[in-house]
Amino acid sequence: MINLTIEELVKYLGMPEKKIGDEYQWQCPICKDTGRDNLKFNEKKGLLQCFAVKEHTKVILKNLFKSNQYNLFSSNKINISKIESDTYEKFQPIYTKEKQEEFLSYLLQSSNELQNNTKFSQYLFNKRGINKETAETVGLGIDVIQKRWVIPTFQYSTEETSIILGFEYRPLDLGKKGLYREKNTPTGLAMINAYTPQKEVLAIVEGYFDGYALLQYLNEQKQSQYYHIVTPSNGVQALSGYIQQIDFTKYKKYWLFLDNDDAGNSVSNCILEMYPMFNAYSLKCGCKDFNEHYLKCIKTQS
């Protein structure tokens, strides 16, 4: 979910060879392909990929990040005013360029591993309904050596930033038993997709996979460009405290789509009392959350 722009890519790669629709094409600097079109950037989706060798994408992004022409913060310094002072003081090492480079490198490595692993990509699709394109967009990955799924936590922001706070790790069966998070990292409101000025609706879901499923559904409906999807990084009980992080001036509508259980309903009611501008959506079909609803109700009808 690194918010790439054509301007930053041109600074690093030079002018593209050609443009077809939303897609810009370059000669891959690693392939040196004679067709000069192996490296493609879809501006609408914000995705860069070498279609000859996917591993090249990882190398190019890593070099792009280190070039000082582009980095996660869109400048050489983080806007500290947008980070709660006590959080920054406690977790200052997380916000250094060196740590962000380390997190980014691991994200790209695990994401690339998932994209090239048919077994786990198919398992993700069968279990959660999430396809490879969505997984790549949100930075979801797999670490086969550590035997864990790698779920990045991107700090909520309405600026052109994608600060990685850490990772949530799940066992290979994607269950919650055995779930743990990166040690000594902050929690907060996490972004499923990056903010852009087109975003009109803030949609809060309870979990990462609810967010991934919602993003995929909105992509299928060609509506994702209007929705900024976020989730509490450490459970629904913390959500009420995270609402104050939201910049309400950036949106026109507010969705609240929490789990259909006692905990989700309780937090939803609490937020509605404090912030009546939210619209709370409840599932009448009996599904517990949006990921289950996407699998059992939406996909079966399509």
PEURHU-V561274 format. One record per backbone hydrogen bond with DSSP energy under -1.0 kcal/mol. CO is the residue of the C=O (numbers start at 0). NH is the residue of the N-H. If there is no record, write none. Layout:
<<CO,NH> <CO,NH>>
This chain:
<<1,3> <4,8> <5,9> <6,10> <7,11> <8,12> <9,13> <17,24> <19,22> <21,42> <22,19> <23,40> <24,16> <24,17> <25,38> <27,31> <37,50> <38,25> <39,48> <40,23> <41,45> <41,46> <46,41> <48,39> <52,55> <53,56> <54,58> <55,59> <56,60> <57,61> <58,62> <59,63> <60,64> <61,65> <70,73> <71,161> <77,79> <78,81> <79,82> <83,87> <84,88> <85,89> <86,90> <90,93> <91,94> <92,95> <95,99> <96,100> <97,101> <98,102> <99,103> <100,104> <101,105> <102,106> <103,107> <104,108> <105,109> <106,110> <107,111> <108,112> <109,113> <109,141> <110,114> <111,115> <113,116> <116,120> <117,121> <118,122> <119,123> <120,124> <121,125> <122,126> <123,127> <123,129> <124,128> <130,134> <131,135> <132,136> <133,137> <134,139> <140,149> <142,147> <147,142> <148,169> <149,140> <150,167> <152,164> <153,190> <158,160> <162,154> <165,152> <166,181> <167,150> <168,179> <169,148> <170,173> <175,178> <179,168> <187,232> <188,155> <189,230> <195,198> <199,251> <199,252> <200,227> <201,254> <202,229> <203,256> <206,210> <207,211> <208,212> <209,213> <210,214> <211,215> <212,216> <213,217> <214,218> <215,219> <216,220> <217,222> <218,221> <222,225> <223,226> <225,199> <225,200> <227,202> <228,191> <229,204> <230,189> <234,237> <235,238> <238,241> <238,242> <241,244> <242,245> <245,247> <246,249> <247,250> <252,201> <253,278> <254,203> <255,280> <258,260> <260,264> <261,265> <262,266> <263,267> <264,268> <265,269> <266,270> <267,271> <268,272> <269,273> <270,274> <274,277> <278,255> <287,259> <288,292> <289,293> <290,294> <291,295> <292,296> <292,297> <293,298>>
